[in-house]
Amino acid sequence: MNRQVNTVPELWKEWTVGLGPGNPSIRQLEAQYGPSWRTTSSAANFFSRRLRIINEIQRMIDFEGMSEEEAVNRLEMRREQGVAALN
């Protein structure tokens, strides 16, 4: 996961489609390699912290009936207000 990602929309993009040519989505890496692509304990810890945000977005979509955009925007608003952080 890219440590330069600092907004919820960027995080969701990295998770779902990747950040550009040659950078697969994190979802794809997880499906293809499982945890083996996270080569250090630092990377694994960073992934775990960010995964909580991804899981919350997915929960909001699945159980609150929000669209992806609504869920991402709601969490981004919380981040901007200082209620939540990406790390």
TIVO-2410 file (N, C-alpha, C; in nm, 3 decimals):
# residues 87
REC num residu      c1      c2      c3 atome chaine
REC   1      M   0.085  -0.117   0.000     N      A
REC   1      M   0.000   0.000   0.000    CA      A
REC   1      M   0.089   0.123   0.000     C      A
REC   2      N   0.043   0.222  -0.072     N      A
REC   2      N   0.120   0.344  -0.089    CA      A
REC   2      N   0.102   0.434   0.033     C      A
REC   3      R   0.212   0.467   0.097     N      A
REC   3      R   0.205   0.553   0.216    CA      A
REC   3      R   0.180   0.699   0.181     C      A
REC   4      Q   0.185   0.732   0.053     N      A
REC   4      Q   0.155   0.869   0.009    CA      A
REC   4      Q   0.004   0.893  -0.005     C      A
REC   5      V  -0.074   0.787  -0.001     N      A
REC   5      V  -0.220   0.800  -0.007    CA      A
REC   5      V  -0.266   0.861   0.125     C      A
REC   6      N  -0.335   0.975   0.117     N      A
REC   6      N  -0.372   1.040   0.243    CA      A
REC   6      N  -0.518   1.085   0.248     C      A
REC   7      T  -0.600   1.037   0.155     N      A
REC   7      T  -0.743   1.065   0.163    CA      A
REC   7      T  -0.819   0.933   0.146     C      A
REC   8      V  -0.942   0.932   0.194     N      A
REC   8      V  -1.024   0.812   0.182    CA      A
REC   8      V  -1.053   0.780   0.035     C      A
REC   9      P  -1.087   0.879  -0.050     N      A
REC   9      P  -1.108   0.846  -0.191    CA      A
REC   9      P  -0.985   0.784  -0.258     C      A
REC  10      E  -0.866   0.833  -0.225     N      A
REC  10      E  -0.744   0.774  -0.280    CA      A
REC  10      E  -0.726   0.631  -0.231     C      A
REC  11      L  -0.753   0.609  -0.103     N      A
REC  11      L  -0.741   0.474  -0.046    CA      A
REC  11      L  -0.836   0.378  -0.115     C      A
REC  12      W  -0.960   0.420  -0.134     N      A
REC  12      W  -1.059   0.334  -0.199    CA      A
REC  12      W  -1.018   0.304  -0.344     C      A
REC  13      K  -0.965   0.405  -0.412     N      A
REC  13      K  -0.917   0.384  -0.550    CA      A
REC  13      K  -0.803   0.283  -0.550     C      A
REC  14      E  -0.708   0.299  -0.459     N      A
REC  14      E  -0.596   0.205  -0.451    CA      A
REC  14      E  -0.648   0.064  -0.424     C      A
REC  15      W  -0.748   0.051  -0.340     N      A
REC  15      W  -0.803  -0.080  -0.305    CA      A
REC  15      W  -0.877  -0.142  -0.424     C      A
REC  16      T  -0.955  -0.063  -0.495     N      A
REC  16      T  -1.046  -0.118  -0.596    CA      A
REC  16      T  -0.986  -0.128  -0.736     C      A
REC  17      V  -0.911  -0.028  -0.780     N      A
REC  17      V  -0.863  -0.028  -0.918    CA      A
REC  17      V  -0.713  -0.008  -0.931     C      A
REC  18      G  -0.648   0.029  -0.824     N      A
REC  18      G  -0.504   0.055  -0.831    CA      A
REC  18      G  -0.479   0.202  -0.861     C      A
REC  19      L  -0.355   0.242  -0.846     N      A
REC  19      L  -0.321   0.383  -0.861    CA      A
REC  19      L  -0.262   0.420  -0.996     C      A
REC  20      G  -0.270   0.331  -1.090     N      A
REC  20      G  -0.222   0.366  -1.224    CA      A
REC  20      G  -0.159   0.246  -1.292     C      A
REC  21      P  -0.110   0.268  -1.412     N      A
REC  21      P  -0.050   0.158  -1.489    CA      A
REC  21      P   0.062   0.089  -1.410     C      A
REC  22      G   0.057  -0.042  -1.410     N      A
REC  22      G   0.160  -0.119  -1.341    CA      A
REC  22      G   0.138  -0.133  -1.192     C      A
REC  23      N   0.032  -0.073  -1.141     N      A
REC  23      N   0.000  -0.081  -0.998    CA      A
REC  23      N  -0.135  -0.148  -0.981     C      A
REC  24      P  -0.136  -0.278  -0.959     N      A
REC  24      P  -0.264  -0.348  -0.943    CA      A
REC  24      P  -0.336  -0.302  -0.817     C      A
REC  25      S  -0.465  -0.328  -0.814     N      A
REC  25      S  -0.541  -0.292  -0.693    CA      A
REC  25      S  -0.495  -0.380  -0.577     C      A
REC  26      I  -0.511  -0.329  -0.458     N      A
REC  26      I  -0.477  -0.406  -0.338    CA      A
REC  26      I  -0.570  -0.526  -0.328     C      A
REC  27      R  -0.695  -0.508  -0.365     N      A
REC  27      R  -0.791  -0.620  -0.366    CA      A
REC  27      R  -0.738  -0.733  -0.454     C      A
REC  28      Q  -0.684  -0.698  -0.571     N      A
REC  28      Q  -0.628  -0.799  -0.661    CA      A
REC  28      Q  -0.506  -0.867  -0.601     C      A
REC  29      L  -0.418  -0.789  -0.539     N      A
REC  29      L  -0.300  -0.848  -0.474    CA      A
REC  29      L  -0.341  -0.945  -0.365     C      A
REC  30      E  -0.440  -0.906  -0.286     N      A
REC  30      E  -0.489  -0.993  -0.179    CA      A
REC  30      E  -0.546  -1.123  -0.235     C      A
REC  31      A  -0.625  -1.112  -0.342     N      A
REC  31      A  -0.686  -1.231  -0.401    CA      A
REC  31      A  -0.581  -1.323  -0.463     C      A
REC  32      Q  -0.481  -1.263  -0.523     N      A
REC  32      Q  -0.381  -1.343  -0.594    CA      A
REC  32      Q  -0.273  -1.399  -0.502     C      A
REC  33      Y  -0.228  -1.320  -0.406     N      A
REC  33      Y  -0.112  -1.359  -0.325    CA      A
REC  33      Y  -0.141  -1.377  -0.177     C      A
REC  34      G  -0.257  -1.335  -0.131     N      A
REC  34      G  -0.282  -1.339   0.013    CA      A
REC  34      G  -0.184  -1.247   0.083     C      A
REC  35      P  -0.142  -1.280   0.204     N      A
REC  35      P  -0.054  -1.190   0.279    CA      A
REC  35      P   0.092  -1.191   0.232     C      A
REC  36      S   0.127  -1.280   0.140     N      A
REC  36      S   0.269  -1.292   0.102    CA      A
REC  36      S   0.324  -1.168   0.032     C      A
REC  37      W   0.239  -1.082  -0.026     N      A
REC  37      W   0.289  -0.962  -0.092    CA      A
REC  37      W   0.328  -0.855   0.010     C      A
REC  38      R   0.282  -0.869   0.133     N      A
REC  38      R   0.320  -0.777   0.240    CA      A
REC  38      R   0.446  -0.833   0.305     C      A
REC  39      T   0.561  -0.784   0.262     N      A
REC  39      T   0.687  -0.852   0.293    CA      A
REC  39      T   0.749  -0.818   0.428     C      A
REC  40      T   0.702  -0.714   0.494     N      A
REC  40      T   0.760  -0.679   0.624    CA      A
REC  40      T   0.649  -0.665   0.728     C      A
REC  41      S   0.686  -0.671   0.853     N      A
REC  41      S   0.586  -0.654   0.958    CA      A
REC  41      S   0.531  -0.512   0.956     C      A
REC  42      S   0.614  -0.416   0.920     N      A
REC  42      S   0.568  -0.278   0.908    CA      A
REC  42      S   0.460  -0.267   0.800     C      A
REC  43      A   0.482  -0.331   0.686     N      A
REC  43      A   0.384  -0.330   0.578    CA      A
REC  43      A   0.255  -0.400   0.621     C      A
REC  44      A   0.268  -0.509   0.694     N      A
REC  44      A   0.151  -0.582   0.742    CA      A
REC  44      A   0.070  -0.498   0.840     C      A
REC  45      N   0.139  -0.428   0.930     N      A
REC  45      N   0.070  -0.341   1.027    CA      A
REC  45      N   0.001  -0.225   0.957     C      A
REC  46      F   0.069  -0.166   0.861     N      A
REC  46      F   0.011  -0.056   0.784    CA      A
REC  46      F  -0.113  -0.103   0.710     C      A
REC  47      F  -0.103  -0.220   0.647     N      A
REC  47      F  -0.216  -0.279   0.577    CA      A
REC  47      F  -0.334  -0.300   0.672     C      A
REC  48      S  -0.309  -0.353   0.790     N      A
REC  48      S  -0.415  -0.381   0.887    CA      A
REC  48      S  -0.489  -0.254   0.928     C      A
REC  49      R  -0.413  -0.146   0.948     N      A
REC  49      R  -0.477  -0.019   0.985    CA      A
REC  49      R  -0.566   0.032   0.872     C      A
REC  50      R  -0.515   0.025   0.749     N      A
REC  50      R  -0.593   0.072   0.635    CA      A
REC  50      R  -0.711  -0.021   0.604     C      A
REC  51      L  -0.695  -0.149   0.630     N      A
REC  51      L  -0.803  -0.244   0.603    CA      A
REC  51      L  -0.926  -0.214   0.688     C      A
REC  52      R  -0.907  -0.163   0.807     N      A
REC  52      R  -1.022  -0.125   0.890    CA      A
REC  52      R  -1.109  -0.021   0.820     C      A
REC  53      I  -1.047   0.071   0.749     N      A
REC  53      I  -1.122   0.173   0.676    CA      A
REC  53      I  -1.194   0.109   0.557     C      A
REC  54      I  -1.126   0.024   0.485     N      A
REC  54      I  -1.187  -0.047   0.372    CA      A
REC  54      I  -1.307  -0.127   0.421     C      A
REC  55      N  -1.290  -0.198   0.531     N      A
REC  55      N  -1.400  -0.278   0.586    CA      A
REC  55      N  -1.518  -0.190   0.629     C      A
REC  56      E  -1.491  -0.072   0.681     N      A
REC  56      E  -1.598   0.018   0.720    CA      A
REC  56      E  -1.673   0.068   0.596     C      A
REC  57      I  -1.602   0.100   0.491     N      A
REC  57      I  -1.668   0.140   0.366    CA      A
REC  57      I  -1.758   0.027   0.318     C      A
REC  58      Q  -1.705  -0.094   0.317     N      A
REC  58      Q  -1.783  -0.209   0.271    CA      A
REC  58      Q  -1.905  -0.233   0.359     C      A
REC  59      R  -1.889  -0.214   0.491     N      A
REC  59      R  -2.002  -0.230   0.582    CA      A
REC  59      R  -2.110  -0.127   0.553     C      A
REC  60      M  -2.071  -0.004   0.528     N      A
REC  60      M  -2.166   0.102   0.499    CA      A
REC  60      M  -2.243   0.073   0.369     C      A
REC  61      I  -2.175   0.015   0.274     N      A
REC  61      I  -2.239  -0.022   0.147    CA      A
REC  61      I  -2.335  -0.138   0.170     C      A
REC  62      D  -2.289  -0.241   0.238     N      A
REC  62      D  -2.367  -0.364   0.254    CA      A
REC  62      D  -2.484  -0.350   0.351     C      A
REC  63      F  -2.463  -0.280   0.462     N      A
REC  63      F  -2.564  -0.279   0.568    CA      A
REC  63      F  -2.640  -0.148   0.583     C      A
REC  64      E  -2.585  -0.041   0.530     N      A
REC  64      E  -2.656   0.087   0.538    CA      A
REC  64      E  -2.714   0.128   0.402     C      A
REC  65      G  -2.684   0.047   0.300     N      A
REC  65      G  -2.739   0.073   0.168    CA      A
REC  65      G  -2.681   0.194   0.097     C      A
REC  66      M  -2.563   0.235   0.139     N      A
REC  66      M  -2.499   0.350   0.074    CA      A
REC  66      M  -2.433   0.306  -0.057     C      A
REC  67      S  -2.416   0.401  -0.146     N      A
REC  67      S  -2.334   0.376  -0.264    CA      A
REC  67      S  -2.187   0.384  -0.222     C      A
REC  68      E  -2.097   0.336  -0.307     N      A
REC  68      E  -1.954   0.348  -0.278    CA      A
REC  68      E  -1.918   0.494  -0.255     C      A
REC  69      E  -1.966   0.579  -0.343     N      A
REC  69      E  -1.933   0.721  -0.335    CA      A
REC  69      E  -1.982   0.783  -0.204     C      A
REC  70      E  -2.104   0.749  -0.162     N      A
REC  70      E  -2.158   0.803  -0.036    CA      A
REC  70      E  -2.073   0.757   0.083     C      A
REC  71      A  -2.040   0.629   0.086     N      A
REC  71      A  -1.962   0.575   0.198    CA      A
REC  71      A  -1.823   0.639   0.203     C      A
REC  72      V  -1.758   0.646   0.089     N      A
REC  72      V  -1.623   0.705   0.083    CA      A
REC  72      V  -1.629   0.852   0.125     C      A
REC  73      N  -1.728   0.925   0.073     N      A
REC  73      N  -1.738   1.067   0.107    CA      A
REC  73      N  -1.768   1.089   0.255     C      A
REC  74      R  -1.850   1.004   0.313     N      A
REC  74      R  -1.881   1.018   0.456    CA      A
REC  74      R  -1.755   0.999   0.541     C      A
REC  75      L  -1.677   0.896   0.509     N      A
REC  75      L  -1.554   0.874   0.587    CA      A
REC  75      L  -1.451   0.982   0.560     C      A
REC  76      E  -1.447   1.033   0.438     N      A
REC  76      E  -1.354   1.142   0.409    CA      A
REC  76      E  -1.393   1.267   0.489     C      A
REC  77      M  -1.521   1.293   0.501     N      A
REC  77      M  -1.566   1.407   0.580    CA      A
REC  77      M  -1.522   1.391   0.726     C      A
REC  78      R  -1.534   1.270   0.778     N      A
REC  78      R  -1.489   1.244   0.917    CA      A
REC  78      R  -1.340   1.269   0.930     C      A
REC  79      R  -1.263   1.224   0.828     N      A
REC  79      R  -1.118   1.245   0.831    CA      A
REC  79      R  -1.086   1.393   0.830     C      A
REC  80      E  -1.153   1.469   0.742     N      A
REC  80      E  -1.128   1.613   0.732    CA      A
REC  80      E  -1.164   1.686   0.861     C      A
REC  81      Q  -1.265   1.637   0.932     N      A
REC  81      Q  -1.307   1.700   1.057    CA      A
REC  81      Q  -1.219   1.658   1.175     C      A
REC  82      G  -1.126   1.567   1.151     N      A
REC  82      G  -1.038   1.521   1.257    CA      A
REC  82      G  -1.098   1.415   1.346     C      A
REC  83      V  -1.214   1.362   1.306     N      A
REC  83      V  -1.281   1.258   1.385    CA      A
REC  83      V  -1.212   1.123   1.362     C      A
REC  84      A  -1.157   1.104   1.243     N      A
REC  84      A  -1.092   0.976   1.208    CA      A
REC  84      A  -0.966   1.008   1.127     C      A
REC  85      A  -0.877   0.910   1.122     N      A
REC  85      A  -0.753   0.926   1.044    CA      A
REC  85      A  -0.728   0.800   0.963     C      A
REC  86      L  -0.644   0.812   0.862     N      A
REC  86      L  -0.612   0.695   0.780    CA      A
REC  86      L  -0.511   0.604   0.846     C      A
REC  87      N  -0.430   0.657   0.934     N      A
REC  87      N  -0.323   0.577   0.995    CA      A
REC  87      N  -0.349   0.554   1.142     C      A
***
